[in-house]
Amino acid sequence: MENKQIFAQVTPPLALQELQEWFGRLINQALLENDKINPIAPSGLAITKEATKYIACSPTLKSHQRLQIYNQQYWWRLQEVLQTNFLLLTRLFGTHAFNKQIVTPYLCAFPPNHWSLNLLGANLPQWIQENYSRKNKQLVYESAYLDWMLSLAATRPQYAPLNHQTLTQMQPEKLIEKVFCLQPHLFLLRFEHNLLPFRDSVIKEEINFWVTQKLPEIAQDQTYYFLIFRNSKNNVSWKTLIFEEFLILQKFQSEMSIAKVCDWMEEELHEDQYHLIATHLQTWMQTWTQNGWLIFK
């Protein structure tokens, strides 16, 4: 413990800290169109001159050429991560356009700030919402959001689910007062496009296939509701929901008891919705329990 405390108090030499900060600023600069290093360093000096202050040349490469290798590897790695985590979004653009129109400006606004590259795309849907302005913005935003939710669904924890025996052994008056919530890997989604079937079709092909081929038609004549989750085999899956089922799951997602849900139904829903939910709620609860989606708070 004493050794750890002493180690934590040690500060790096100033020269090392300055070198690390300079190197970080340098490789964080976006590559040029031809994947070459920017000829002007963040300081405003020519990279050919500034690099010699920090990087020794080799028998075959000049200082700025050696630095360019790090600059390229940094950006190529981040591009690869985002292409992997945003499968649908990448295919809407193709590799080159995705890197140019999405990856580079996004990473300039949100450079990596966490040791895990799995979190690299956390702000991408928000960035698209605020910065992307082409006529397909809604589809691009929804695609990014869906890709990110699927990524989270694959990594979020799963707690011990409720089982039928547990529920049947509880007294009814106690059961309806228990607060339910959803597994952390479940996400409820509302889109203007019928996006999940569209995504399944599009990602079957390689990224650049759709650069020369017309994308499948995508329905957008209504609002679409989906649930994404990990199934019993631990694979991420999805289900189309009707609006009323979406509403009830949304209530449980916000942590609510059956009694509170019933009160809300009586107060807020019109008659047709109320009767539809009342007719199906018991069956829905059984299905959700069998799938392991519900847990007690």
C-alpha positions as protocol buffer text, in pm:
chain_id: "A"
residue {
  index: 1
  type: MET
  ca { x: 0 y: 0 z: 0 }
}
residue {
  index: 2
  type: GLU
  ca { x: 282 y: 242 z: 90 }
}
residue {
  index: 3
  type: ASN
  ca { x: 458 y: 171 z: -240 }
}
residue {
  index: 4
  type: LYS
  ca { x: 135 y: 240 z: -432 }
}
residue {
  index: 5
  type: GLN
  ca { x: 89 y: 572 z: -254 }
}
residue {
  index: 6
  type: ILE
  ca { x: 447 y: 676 z: -327 }
}
residue {
  index: 7
  type: PHE
  ca { x: 408 y: 576 z: -694 }
}
residue {
  index: 8
  type: ALA
  ca { x: 82 y: 770 z: -728 }
}
residue {
  index: 9
  type: GLN
  ca { x: 253 y: 1086 z: -604 }
}
residue {
  index: 10
  type: VAL
  ca { x: 535 y: 1072 z: -859 }
}
residue {
  index: 11
  type: THR
  ca { x: 494 y: 1328 z: -1139 }
}
residue {
  index: 12
  type: PRO
  ca { x: 658 y: 1274 z: -1477 }
}
residue {
  index: 13
  type: PRO
  ca { x: 951 y: 1494 z: -1579 }
}
residue {
  index: 14
  type: LEU
  ca { x: 831 y: 1812 z: -1747 }
}
residue {
  index: 15
  type: ALA
  ca { x: 1020 y: 1733 z: -2068 }
}
residue {
  index: 16
  type: LEU
  ca { x: 846 y: 1393 z: -2093 }
}
residue {
  index: 17
  type: GLN
  ca { x: 506 y: 1547 z: -2028 }
}
residue {
  index: 18
  type: GLU
  ca { x: 562 y: 1810 z: -2296 }
}
residue {
  index: 19
  type: LEU
  ca { x: 675 y: 1543 z: -2544 }
}
residue {
  index: 20
  type: GLN
  ca { x: 366 y: 1332 z: -2478 }
}
residue {
  index: 21
  type: GLU
  ca { x: 133 y: 1629 z: -2516 }
}
residue {
  index: 22
  type: TRP
  ca { x: 303 y: 1738 z: -2838 }
}
residue {
  index: 23
  type: PHE
  ca { x: 284 y: 1385 z: -2979 }
}
residue {
  index: 24
  type: GLY
  ca { x: -83 y: 1354 z: -2884 }
}
residue {
  index: 25
  type: ARG
  ca { x: -174 y: 1683 z: -3054 }
}
residue {
  index: 26
  type: LEU
  ca { x: 21 y: 1583 z: -3362 }
}
residue {
  index: 27
  type: ILE
  ca { x: -129 y: 1240 z: -3425 }
}
residue {
  index: 28
  type: ASN
  ca { x: -476 y: 1373 z: -3343 }
}
residue {
  index: 29
  type: GLN
  ca { x: -455 y: 1596 z: -3650 }
}
residue {
  index: 30
  type: ALA
  ca { x: -666 y: 1454 z: -3931 }
}
residue {
  index: 31
  type: LEU
  ca { x: -486 y: 1298 z: -4226 }
}
residue {
  index: 32
  type: LEU
  ca { x: -502 y: 1468 z: -4562 }
}
residue {
  index: 33
  type: GLU
  ca { x: -711 y: 1327 z: -4849 }
}
residue {
  index: 34
  type: ASN
  ca { x: -424 y: 1102 z: -4959 }
}
residue {
  index: 35
  type: ASP
  ca { x: -366 y: 975 z: -4604 }
}
residue {
  index: 36
  type: LYS
  ca { x: -56 y: 1191 z: -4570 }
}
residue {
  index: 37
  type: ILE
  ca { x: 35 y: 1383 z: -4255 }
}
residue {
  index: 38
  type: ASN
  ca { x: -67 y: 1747 z: -4243 }
}
residue {
  index: 39
  type: PRO
  ca { x: 233 y: 1956 z: -4359 }
}
residue {
  index: 40
  type: ILE
  ca { x: 155 y: 2214 z: -4089 }
}
residue {
  index: 41
  type: ALA
  ca { x: 188 y: 2112 z: -3724 }
}
residue {
  index: 42
  type: PRO
  ca { x: -65 y: 2235 z: -3463 }
}
residue {
  index: 43
  type: SER
  ca { x: 191 y: 2496 z: -3363 }
}
residue {
  index: 44
  type: GLY
  ca { x: 178 y: 2646 z: -3711 }
}
residue {
  index: 45
  type: LEU
  ca { x: 530 y: 2539 z: -3804 }
}
residue {
  index: 46
  type: ALA
  ca { x: 612 y: 2312 z: -4097 }
}
residue {
  index: 47
  type: ILE
  ca { x: 601 y: 1950 z: -3986 }
}
residue {
  index: 48
  type: THR
  ca { x: 928 y: 1880 z: -4170 }
}
residue {
  index: 49
  type: LYS
  ca { x: 1105 y: 2122 z: -3934 }
}
residue {
  index: 50
  type: GLU
  ca { x: 913 y: 2065 z: -3613 }
}
residue {
  index: 51
  type: ALA
  ca { x: 942 y: 1684 z: -3624 }
}
residue {
  index: 52
  type: THR
  ca { x: 1322 y: 1703 z: -3616 }
}
residue {
  index: 53
  type: LYS
  ca { x: 1305 y: 1865 z: -3270 }
}
residue {
  index: 54
  type: TYR
  ca { x: 1148 y: 1552 z: -3119 }
}
residue {
  index: 55
  type: ILE
  ca { x: 1193 y: 1257 z: -3356 }
}
residue {
  index: 56
  type: ALA
  ca { x: 1523 y: 1120 z: -3483 }
}
residue {
  index: 57
  type: CYS
  ca { x: 1545 y: 1018 z: -3844 }
}
residue {
  index: 58
  type: SER
  ca { x: 1624 y: 660 z: -3944 }
}
residue {
  index: 59
  type: PRO
  ca { x: 1844 y: 522 z: -4221 }
}
residue {
  index: 60
  type: THR
  ca { x: 1540 y: 511 z: -4451 }
}
residue {
  index: 61
  type: LEU
  ca { x: 1289 y: 764 z: -4315 }
}
residue {
  index: 62
  type: LYS
  ca { x: 1300 y: 1130 z: -4224 }
}
residue {
  index: 63
  type: SER
  ca { x: 1160 y: 1248 z: -3889 }
}
residue {
  index: 64
  type: HIS
  ca { x: 826 y: 1364 z: -4026 }
}
residue {
  index: 65
  type: GLN
  ca { x: 790 y: 1041 z: -4228 }
}
residue {
  index: 66
  type: ARG
  ca { x: 832 y: 834 z: -3914 }
}
residue {
  index: 67
  type: LEU
  ca { x: 575 y: 1053 z: -3742 }
}
residue {
  index: 68
  type: GLN
  ca { x: 339 y: 1008 z: -4035 }
}
residue {
  index: 69
  type: ILE
  ca { x: 332 y: 633 z: -3970 }
}
residue {
  index: 70
  type: TYR
  ca { x: 198 y: 692 z: -3618 }
}
residue {
  index: 71
  type: ASN
  ca { x: -48 y: 949 z: -3748 }
}
residue {
  index: 72
  type: GLN
  ca { x: -178 y: 702 z: -4006 }
}
residue {
  index: 73
  type: GLN
  ca { x: -202 y: 409 z: -3767 }
}
residue {
  index: 74
  type: TYR
  ca { x: -392 y: 621 z: -3517 }
}
residue {
  index: 75
  type: TRP
  ca { x: -655 y: 728 z: -3769 }
}
residue {
  index: 76
  type: TRP
  ca { x: -680 y: 395 z: -3951 }
}
residue {
  index: 77
  type: ARG
  ca { x: -740 y: 217 z: -3622 }
}
residue {
  index: 78
  type: LEU
  ca { x: -1014 y: 459 z: -3518 }
}
residue {
  index: 79
  type: GLN
  ca { x: -1178 y: 437 z: -3860 }
}
residue {
  index: 80
  type: GLU
  ca { x: -1179 y: 59 z: -3832 }
}
residue {
  index: 81
  type: VAL
  ca { x: -1341 y: 70 z: -3488 }
}
residue {
  index: 82
  type: LEU
  ca { x: -1621 y: 298 z: -3603 }
}
residue {
  index: 83
  type: GLN
  ca { x: -1678 y: 96 z: -3920 }
}
residue {
  index: 84
  type: THR
  ca { x: -1712 y: -217 z: -3705 }
}
residue {
  index: 85
  type: ASN
  ca { x: -1945 y: -61 z: -3448 }
}
residue {
  index: 86
  type: PHE
  ca { x: -2164 y: 120 z: -3701 }
}
residue {
  index: 87
  type: LEU
  ca { x: -2234 y: -147 z: -3959 }
}
residue {
  index: 88
  type: LEU
  ca { x: -2548 y: 6 z: -4108 }
}
residue {
  index: 89
  type: LEU
  ca { x: -2426 y: 364 z: -4101 }
}
residue {
  index: 90
  type: THR
  ca { x: -2103 y: 270 z: -4280 }
}
residue {
  index: 91
  type: ARG
  ca { x: -2297 y: 97 z: -4558 }
}
residue {
  index: 92
  type: LEU
  ca { x: -2515 y: 401 z: -4618 }
}
residue {
  index: 93
  type: PHE
  ca { x: -2201 y: 593 z: -4714 }
}
residue {
  index: 94
  type: GLY
  ca { x: -1932 y: 349 z: -4826 }
}
residue {
  index: 95
  type: THR
  ca { x: -1587 y: 344 z: -4669 }
}
residue {
  index: 96
  type: HIS
  ca { x: -1441 y: 658 z: -4826 }
}
residue {
  index: 97
  type: ALA
  ca { x: -1744 y: 883 z: -4776 }
}
residue {
  index: 98
  type: PHE
  ca { x: -1803 y: 749 z: -4425 }
}
residue {
  index: 99
  type: ASN
  ca { x: -1447 y: 831 z: -4321 }
}
residue {
  index: 100
  type: LYS
  ca { x: -1456 y: 1175 z: -4484 }
}
residue {
  index: 101
  type: GLN
  ca { x: -1808 y: 1293 z: -4399 }
}
residue {
  index: 102
  type: ILE
  ca { x: -1858 y: 1125 z: -4062 }
}
residue {
  index: 103
  type: VAL
  ca { x: -1545 y: 983 z: -3898 }
}
residue {
  index: 104
  type: THR
  ca { x: -1299 y: 1268 z: -3946 }
}
residue {
  index: 105
  type: PRO
  ca { x: -1521 y: 1561 z: -3841 }
}
residue {
  index: 106
  type: TYR
  ca { x: -1670 y: 1355 z: -3557 }
}
residue {
  index: 107
  type: LEU
  ca { x: -1333 y: 1256 z: -3411 }
}
residue {
  index: 108
  type: CYS
  ca { x: -1206 y: 1612 z: -3444 }
}
residue {
  index: 109
  type: ALA
  ca { x: -1501 y: 1715 z: -3226 }
}
residue {
  index: 110
  type: PHE
  ca { x: -1487 y: 1410 z: -2994 }
}
residue {
  index: 111
  type: PRO
  ca { x: -1133 y: 1268 z: -2983 }
}
residue {
  index: 112
  type: PRO
  ca { x: -1090 y: 947 z: -2780 }
}
residue {
  index: 113
  type: ASN
  ca { x: -1086 y: 1017 z: -2406 }
}
residue {
  index: 114
  type: HIS
  ca { x: -1119 y: 666 z: -2263 }
}
residue {
  index: 115
  type: TRP
  ca { x: -891 y: 364 z: -2260 }
}
residue {
  index: 116
  type: SER
  ca { x: -1164 y: 148 z: -2417 }
}
residue {
  index: 117
  type: LEU
  ca { x: -1222 y: 204 z: -2788 }
}
residue {
  index: 118
  type: ASN
  ca { x: -1562 y: 37 z: -2747 }
}
residue {
  index: 119
  type: LEU
  ca { x: -1685 y: 379 z: -2627 }
}
residue {
  index: 120
  type: LEU
  ca { x: -1547 y: 565 z: -2927 }
}
residue {
  index: 121
  type: GLY
  ca { x: -1887 y: 610 z: -3091 }
}
residue {
  index: 122
  type: ALA
  ca { x: -2083 y: 711 z: -2781 }
}
residue {
  index: 123
  type: ASN
  ca { x: -2136 y: 1068 z: -2903 }
}
residue {
  index: 124
  type: LEU
  ca { x: -2179 y: 992 z: -3273 }
}
residue {
  index: 125
  type: PRO
  ca { x: -2563 y: 997 z: -3287 }
}
residue {
  index: 126
  type: GLN
  ca { x: -2560 y: 1328 z: -3099 }
}
residue {
  index: 127
  type: TRP
  ca { x: -2296 y: 1469 z: -3334 }
}
residue {
  index: 128
  type: ILE
  ca { x: -2504 y: 1370 z: -3638 }
}
residue {
  index: 129
  type: GLN
  ca { x: -2815 y: 1527 z: -3487 }
}
residue {
  index: 130
  type: GLU
  ca { x: -2631 y: 1856 z: -3433 }
}
residue {
  index: 131
  type: ASN
  ca { x: -2398 y: 1872 z: -3736 }
}
residue {
  index: 132
  type: TYR
  ca { x: -2519 y: 1659 z: -4025 }
}
residue {
  index: 133
  type: SER
  ca { x: -2749 y: 1858 z: -4254 }
}
residue {
  index: 134
  type: ARG
  ca { x: -2814 y: 1659 z: -4573 }
}
residue {
  index: 135
  type: LYS
  ca { x: -3166 y: 1562 z: -4676 }
}
residue {
  index: 136
  type: ASN
  ca { x: -3125 y: 1203 z: -4549 }
}
residue {
  index: 137
  type: LYS
  ca { x: -3041 y: 1329 z: -4198 }
}
residue {
  index: 138
  type: GLN
  ca { x: -3322 y: 1141 z: -4023 }
}
residue {
  index: 139
  type: LEU
  ca { x: -3223 y: 806 z: -4173 }
}
residue {
  index: 140
  type: VAL
  ca { x: -2855 y: 870 z: -4099 }
}
residue {
  index: 141
  type: TYR
  ca { x: -2932 y: 969 z: -3740 }
}
residue {
  index: 142
  type: GLU
  ca { x: -3161 y: 672 z: -3677 }
}
residue {
  index: 143
  type: SER
  ca { x: -2905 y: 435 z: -3831 }
}
residue {
  index: 144
  type: ALA
  ca { x: -2628 y: 567 z: -3607 }
}
residue {
  index: 145
  type: TYR
  ca { x: -2851 y: 549 z: -3301 }
}
residue {
  index: 146
  type: LEU
  ca { x: -2959 y: 194 z: -3382 }
}
residue {
  index: 147
  type: ASP
  ca { x: -2602 y: 77 z: -3442 }
}
residue {
  index: 148
  type: TRP
  ca { x: -2495 y: 227 z: -3111 }
}
residue {
  index: 149
  type: MET
  ca { x: -2785 y: 72 z: -2916 }
}
residue {
  index: 150
  type: LEU
  ca { x: -2702 y: -269 z: -3065 }
}
residue {
  index: 151
  type: SER
  ca { x: -2342 y: -223 z: -2956 }
}
residue {
  index: 152
  type: LEU
  ca { x: -2455 y: -144 z: -2601 }
}
residue {
  index: 153
  type: ALA
  ca { x: -2697 y: -437 z: -2599 }
}
residue {
  index: 154
  type: ALA
  ca { x: -2404 y: -669 z: -2669 }
}
residue {
  index: 155
  type: THR
  ca { x: -2204 y: -547 z: -2369 }
}
residue {
  index: 156
  type: ARG
  ca { x: -2450 y: -442 z: -2100 }
}
residue {
  index: 157
  type: PRO
  ca { x: -2483 y: -675 z: -1798 }
}
residue {
  index: 158
  type: GLN
  ca { x: -2761 y: -924 z: -1741 }
}
residue {
  index: 159
  type: TYR
  ca { x: -2898 y: -990 z: -1394 }
}
residue {
  index: 160
  type: ALA
  ca { x: -3068 y: -1304 z: -1269 }
}
residue {
  index: 161
  type: PRO
  ca { x: -3412 y: -1293 z: -1435 }
}
residue {
  index: 162
  type: LEU
  ca { x: -3743 y: -1356 z: -1267 }
}
residue {
  index: 163
  type: ASN
  ca { x: -3891 y: -1698 z: -1317 }
}
residue {
  index: 164
  type: HIS
  ca { x: -4246 y: -1827 z: -1326 }
}
residue {
  index: 165
  type: GLN
  ca { x: -4210 y: -2009 z: -994 }
}
residue {
  index: 166
  type: THR
  ca { x: -4099 y: -1695 z: -814 }
}
residue {
  index: 167
  type: LEU
  ca { x: -4397 y: -1500 z: -941 }
}
residue {
  index: 168
  type: THR
  ca { x: -4658 y: -1771 z: -875 }
}
residue {
  index: 169
  type: GLN
  ca { x: -4538 y: -1818 z: -517 }
}
residue {
  index: 170
  type: MET
  ca { x: -4586 y: -1451 z: -433 }
}
residue {
  index: 171
  type: GLN
  ca { x: -4915 y: -1333 z: -292 }
}
residue {
  index: 172
  type: PRO
  ca { x: -5103 y: -1133 z: -559 }
}
residue {
  index: 173
  type: GLU
  ca { x: -5137 y: -822 z: -341 }
}
residue {
  index: 174
  type: LYS
  ca { x: -4760 y: -817 z: -286 }
}
residue {
  index: 175
  type: LEU
  ca { x: -4675 y: -895 z: -647 }
}
residue {
  index: 176
  type: ILE
  ca { x: -4867 y: -600 z: -790 }
}
residue {
  index: 177
  type: GLU
  ca { x: -4681 y: -363 z: -556 }
}
residue {
  index: 178
  type: LYS
  ca { x: -4333 y: -492 z: -652 }
}
residue {
  index: 179
  type: VAL
  ca { x: -4138 y: -252 z: -868 }
}
residue {
  index: 180
  type: PHE
  ca { x: -4033 y: -403 z: -1200 }
}
residue {
  index: 181
  type: CYS
  ca { x: -3763 y: -289 z: -1439 }
}
residue {
  index: 182
  type: LEU
  ca { x: -3599 y: -422 z: -1753 }
}
residue {
  index: 183
  type: GLN
  ca { x: -3265 y: -594 z: -1799 }
}
residue {
  index: 184
  type: PRO
  ca { x: -2989 y: -339 z: -1873 }
}
residue {
  index: 185
  type: HIS
  ca { x: -2932 y: -488 z: -2219 }
}
residue {
  index: 186
  type: LEU
  ca { x: -3290 y: -413 z: -2334 }
}
residue {
  index: 187
  type: PHE
  ca { x: -3353 y: -98 z: -2536 }
}
residue {
  index: 188
  type: LEU
  ca { x: -3682 y: 38 z: -2663 }
}
residue {
  index: 189
  type: LEU
  ca { x: -3658 y: 220 z: -2995 }
}
residue {
  index: 190
  type: ARG
  ca { x: -3899 y: 443 z: -3186 }
}
residue {
  index: 191
  type: PHE
  ca { x: -3814 y: 523 z: -3549 }
}
residue {
  index: 192
  type: GLU
  ca { x: -3965 y: 694 z: -3850 }
}
residue {
  index: 193
  type: HIS
  ca { x: -3825 y: 413 z: -4069 }
}
residue {
  index: 194
  type: ASN
  ca { x: -3880 y: 36 z: -4051 }
}
residue {
  index: 195
  type: LEU
  ca { x: -3512 y: 17 z: -3971 }
}
residue {
  index: 196
  type: LEU
  ca { x: -3441 y: -326 z: -3822 }
}
residue {
  index: 197
  type: PRO
  ca { x: -3545 y: -539 z: -4125 }
}
residue {
  index: 198
  type: PHE
  ca { x: -3370 y: -285 z: -4349 }
}
residue {
  index: 199
  type: ARG
  ca { x: -3049 y: -315 z: -4145 }
}
residue {
  index: 200
  type: ASP
  ca { x: -3054 y: -696 z: -4151 }
}
residue {
  index: 201
  type: SER
  ca { x: -3077 y: -685 z: -4530 }
}
residue {
  index: 202
  type: VAL
  ca { x: -2811 y: -420 z: -4584 }
}
residue {
  index: 203
  type: ILE
  ca { x: -2537 y: -557 z: -4357 }
}
residue {
  index: 204
  type: LYS
  ca { x: -2536 y: -892 z: -4538 }
}
residue {
  index: 205
  type: GLU
  ca { x: -2322 y: -725 z: -4803 }
}
residue {
  index: 206
  type: GLU
  ca { x: -1973 y: -581 z: -4775 }
}
residue {
  index: 207
  type: ILE
  ca { x: -1939 y: -211 z: -4696 }
}
residue {
  index: 208
  type: ASN
  ca { x: -1873 y: -85 z: -5046 }
}
residue {
  index: 209
  type: PHE
  ca { x: -2129 y: -308 z: -5220 }
}
residue {
  index: 210
  type: TRP
  ca { x: -2393 y: -36 z: -5181 }
}
residue {
  index: 211
  type: VAL
  ca { x: -2171 y: 231 z: -5336 }
}
residue {
  index: 212
  type: THR
  ca { x: -2266 y: 97 z: -5681 }
}
residue {
  index: 213
  type: GLN
  ca { x: -2595 y: -77 z: -5595 }
}
residue {
  index: 214
  type: LYS
  ca { x: -2929 y: 74 z: -5500 }
}
residue {
  index: 215
  type: LEU
  ca { x: -3021 y: 31 z: -5134 }
}
residue {
  index: 216
  type: PRO
  ca { x: -3334 y: -174 z: -5056 }
}
residue {
  index: 217
  type: GLU
  ca { x: -3657 y: 17 z: -5016 }
}
residue {
  index: 218
  type: ILE
  ca { x: -3731 y: 116 z: -4658 }
}
residue {
  index: 219
  type: ALA
  ca { x: -4084 y: 175 z: -4531 }
}
residue {
  index: 220
  type: GLN
  ca { x: -4148 y: 507 z: -4357 }
}
residue {
  index: 221
  type: ASP
  ca { x: -4525 y: 542 z: -4368 }
}
residue {
  index: 222
  type: GLN
  ca { x: -4576 y: 525 z: -3991 }
}
residue {
  index: 223
  type: THR
  ca { x: -4392 y: 520 z: -3659 }
}
residue {
  index: 224
  type: TYR
  ca { x: -4214 y: 192 z: -3588 }
}
residue {
  index: 225
  type: TYR
  ca { x: -4146 y: 44 z: -3246 }
}
residue {
  index: 226
  type: PHE
  ca { x: -3876 y: -209 z: -3161 }
}
residue {
  index: 227
  type: LEU
  ca { x: -3713 y: -386 z: -2870 }
}
residue {
  index: 228
  type: ILE
  ca { x: -3350 y: -498 z: -2891 }
}
residue {
  index: 229
  type: PHE
  ca { x: -3207 y: -743 z: -2639 }
}
residue {
  index: 230
  type: ARG
  ca { x: -2975 y: -1039 z: -2584 }
}
residue {
  index: 231
  type: ASN
  ca { x: -3149 y: -1371 z: -2626 }
}
residue {
  index: 232
  type: SER
  ca { x: -3099 y: -1700 z: -2439 }
}
residue {
  index: 233
  type: LYS
  ca { x: -2793 y: -1776 z: -2655 }
}
residue {
  index: 234
  type: ASN
  ca { x: -2643 y: -1437 z: -2563 }
}
residue {
  index: 235
  type: ASN
  ca { x: -2685 y: -1305 z: -2915 }
}
residue {
  index: 236
  type: VAL
  ca { x: -2828 y: -959 z: -2977 }
}
residue {
  index: 237
  type: SER
  ca { x: -3174 y: -987 z: -3129 }
}
residue {
  index: 238
  type: TRP
  ca { x: -3478 y: -766 z: -3190 }
}
residue {
  index: 239
  type: LYS
  ca { x: -3856 y: -771 z: -3192 }
}
residue {
  index: 240
  type: THR
  ca { x: -4116 y: -548 z: -3352 }
}
residue {
  index: 241
  type: LEU
  ca { x: -4365 y: -412 z: -3099 }
}
residue {
  index: 242
  type: ILE
  ca { x: -4710 y: -267 z: -3129 }
}
residue {
  index: 243
  type: PHE
  ca { x: -4744 y: 77 z: -2976 }
}
residue {
  index: 244
  type: GLU
  ca { x: -4932 y: -43 z: -2666 }
}
residue {
  index: 245
  type: GLU
  ca { x: -4673 y: -309 z: -2581 }
}
residue {
  index: 246
  type: PHE
  ca { x: -4403 y: -46 z: -2629 }
}
residue {
  index: 247
  type: LEU
  ca { x: -4585 y: 182 z: -2384 }
}
residue {
  index: 248
  type: ILE
  ca { x: -4604 y: -79 z: -2107 }
}
residue {
  index: 249
  type: LEU
  ca { x: -4242 y: -186 z: -2147 }
}
residue {
  index: 250
  type: GLN
  ca { x: -4149 y: 182 z: -2136 }
}
residue {
  index: 251
  type: LYS
  ca { x: -4323 y: 212 z: -1800 }
}
residue {
  index: 252
  type: PHE
  ca { x: -4135 y: -85 z: -1660 }
}
residue {
  index: 253
  type: GLN
  ca { x: -3810 y: 51 z: -1802 }
}
residue {
  index: 254
  type: SER
  ca { x: -3865 y: 359 z: -1586 }
}
residue {
  index: 255
  type: GLU
  ca { x: -3917 y: 131 z: -1282 }
}
residue {
  index: 256
  type: MET
  ca { x: -4282 y: 89 z: -1195 }
}
residue {
  index: 257
  type: SER
  ca { x: -4513 y: -157 z: -1020 }
}
residue {
  index: 258
  type: ILE
  ca { x: -4806 y: -333 z: -1184 }
}
residue {
  index: 259
  type: ALA
  ca { x: -5039 y: -134 z: -959 }
}
residue {
  index: 260
  type: LYS
  ca { x: -4888 y: 196 z: -1078 }
}
residue {
  index: 261
  type: VAL
  ca { x: -4907 y: 83 z: -1440 }
}
residue {
  index: 262
  type: CYS
  ca { x: -5277 y: 2 z: -1398 }
}
residue {
  index: 263
  type: ASP
  ca { x: -5339 y: 343 z: -1237 }
}
residue {
  index: 264
  type: TRP
  ca { x: -5163 y: 510 z: -1529 }
}
residue {
  index: 265
  type: MET
  ca { x: -5369 y: 312 z: -1779 }
}
residue {
  index: 266
  type: GLU
  ca { x: -5695 y: 421 z: -1620 }
}
residue {
  index: 267
  type: GLU
  ca { x: -5590 y: 787 z: -1603 }
}
residue {
  index: 268
  type: GLU
  ca { x: -5410 y: 839 z: -1934 }
}
residue {
  index: 269
  type: LEU
  ca { x: -5526 y: 592 z: -2200 }
}
residue {
  index: 270
  type: HIS
  ca { x: -5831 y: 616 z: -2415 }
}
residue {
  index: 271
  type: GLU
  ca { x: -6080 y: 329 z: -2403 }
}
residue {
  index: 272
  type: ASP
  ca { x: -5955 y: 129 z: -2704 }
}
residue {
  index: 273
  type: GLN
  ca { x: -5594 y: 133 z: -2583 }
}
residue {
  index: 274
  type: TYR
  ca { x: -5699 y: 45 z: -2230 }
}
residue {
  index: 275
  type: HIS
  ca { x: -5897 y: -261 z: -2340 }
}
residue {
  index: 276
  type: LEU
  ca { x: -5625 y: -378 z: -2578 }
}
residue {
  index: 277
  type: ILE
  ca { x: -5361 y: -366 z: -2305 }
}
residue {
  index: 278
  type: ALA
  ca { x: -5593 y: -518 z: -2044 }
}
residue {
  index: 279
  type: THR
  ca { x: -5660 y: -806 z: -2282 }
}
residue {
  index: 280
  type: HIS
  ca { x: -5293 y: -877 z: -2355 }
}
residue {
  index: 281
  type: LEU
  ca { x: -5105 y: -769 z: -2041 }
}
residue {
  index: 282
  type: GLN
  ca { x: -5107 y: -1107 z: -1868 }
}
residue {
  index: 283
  type: THR
  ca { x: -4981 y: -1283 z: -2183 }
}
residue {
  index: 284
  type: TRP
  ca { x: -4719 y: -1015 z: -2235 }
}
residue {
  index: 285
  type: MET
  ca { x: -4599 y: -1047 z: -1876 }
}
residue {
  index: 286
  type: GLN
  ca { x: -4564 y: -1422 z: -1917 }
}
residue {
  index: 287
  type: THR
  ca { x: -4368 y: -1382 z: -2240 }
}
residue {
  index: 288
  type: TRP
  ca { x: -4141 y: -1113 z: -2093 }
}
residue {
  index: 289
  type: THR
  ca { x: -4076 y: -1330 z: -1789 }
}
residue {
  index: 290
  type: GLN
  ca { x: -4003 y: -1641 z: -1997 }
}
residue {
  index: 291
  type: ASN
  ca { x: -3755 y: -1437 z: -2202 }
}
residue {
  index: 292
  type: GLY
  ca { x: -3585 y: -1314 z: -1887 }
}
residue {
  index: 293
  type: TRP
  ca { x: -3650 y: -947 z: -1966 }
}
residue {
  index: 294
  type: LEU
  ca { x: -3806 y: -846 z: -1633 }
}
residue {
  index: 295
  type: ILE
  ca { x: -3629 y: -806 z: -1301 }
}
residue {
  index: 296
  type: PHE
  ca { x: -3726 y: -658 z: -968 }
}
residue {
  index: 297
  type: LYS
  ca { x: -3573 y: -324 z: -881 }
}
